[in-house]
Amino acid sequence: MAIILQVDFPFAGPWGDEMAAAMDGLAQDIAGEPGLQWKIWTENAQTQRAGGIYCFDTAEAAQAYADKHLARLASFGITGIVAHHFAINAPLSKVTRFQQTA
């Protein structure tokens, strides 16, 4: 069963294309995480928050990544980190076009 991990935190920028350029190396690293199916990067310049929505193969893979990522953010001095784990209701999600990759 796939697991969704939602993480967001205070972030002062950069945003948009500048964020994409600045975070490309991190994106490449995250792409290699065990059990990761996909990640959507999120940003809101108005509220000064950024983060992501991740889909992992298992709850264990999601938890292992959350532990690693939250520690990394904390090492940068970031506080106010919010992380939530959710199971996917596959039957309802398929009706609304969810496609599980693994």
C-alpha positions in Angstrom: 0.0 0.0 0.0 1.4 3.4 -1.0 1.9 6.0 1.7 1.7 9.8 1.3 4.1 12.0 3.2 3.3 15.7 3.3 6.0 18.1 4.6 6.0 21.9 4.8 8.1 24.4 6.6 8.9 28.2 6.8 11.0 29.2 3.8 12.1 32.6 2.6 12.8 31.6 -1.0 14.0 31.6 -3.7 10.8 30.7 -5.6 9.9 29.4 -9.0 12.6 28.9 -11.5 15.2 30.3 -9.0 14.2 27.6 -6.5 14.4 24.9 -9.2 17.9 25.9 -10.1 19.0 26.2 -6.5 17.4 22.9 -5.4 18.3 20.7 -8.5 21.1 18.8 -6.7 18.7 18.1 -3.8 16.0 17.0 -6.2 18.5 14.6 -7.8 19.4 13.2 -4.4 15.7 12.8 -3.3 15.0 11.0 -6.6 17.2 8.2 -5.4 15.5 7.6 -2.1 14.5 4.0 -1.5 10.8 3.4 -2.0 10.0 6.8 -3.4 7.5 6.7 -6.3 7.3 10.5 -6.8 7.5 13.9 -5.2 5.6 17.1 -5.9 7.5 20.2 -4.8 5.3 22.8 -3.1 5.9 26.5 -2.6 3.9 29.5 -1.4 5.7 32.8 -1.6 2.8 34.7 0.1 2.8 32.5 3.2 6.6 31.9 3.0 6.2 28.1 3.2 7.6 25.3 1.0 7.8 21.6 1.1 6.5 18.6 -0.7 4.1 15.8 -1.1 5.7 12.4 -1.5 4.4 9.0 -2.4 6.4 6.0 -1.0 5.9 2.3 -1.5 5.7 1.5 2.2 5.1 3.2 5.6 8.6 2.2 6.6 10.2 3.9 3.5 8.1 7.0 4.2 9.2 7.1 7.9 12.8 6.5 7.1 12.8 9.4 4.6 10.9 11.7 7.0 13.4 11.0 9.8 16.3 11.8 7.4 14.6 14.9 5.8 13.4 16.5 9.1 16.9 16.1 10.6 18.4 17.7 7.5 15.9 20.6 7.7 16.7 21.0 11.4 20.4 21.1 10.7 19.7 24.1 8.5 18.1 25.8 11.5 14.6 25.4 10.1 11.9 25.1 12.8 8.1 24.9 12.4 8.3 21.8 10.3 5.0 20.0 9.8 5.0 16.4 8.6 1.9 14.1 8.1 1.7 10.5 6.9 -1.4 9.3 5.1 -2.6 6.0 3.7 -4.1 6.1 0.2 -7.7 5.0 -0.3 -7.0 3.4 -3.6 -10.6 2.7 -4.8 -11.6 6.3 -4.3 -8.3 7.7 -5.6 -8.6 5.7 -8.8 -12.0 7.4 -9.5 -10.2 10.7 -9.3 -7.4 9.6 -11.6 -4.7 8.5 -9.1 -2.3 6.1 -10.8 0.0 4.1 -8.5 3.3 3.4 -10.0 4.4 0.4 -7.9 
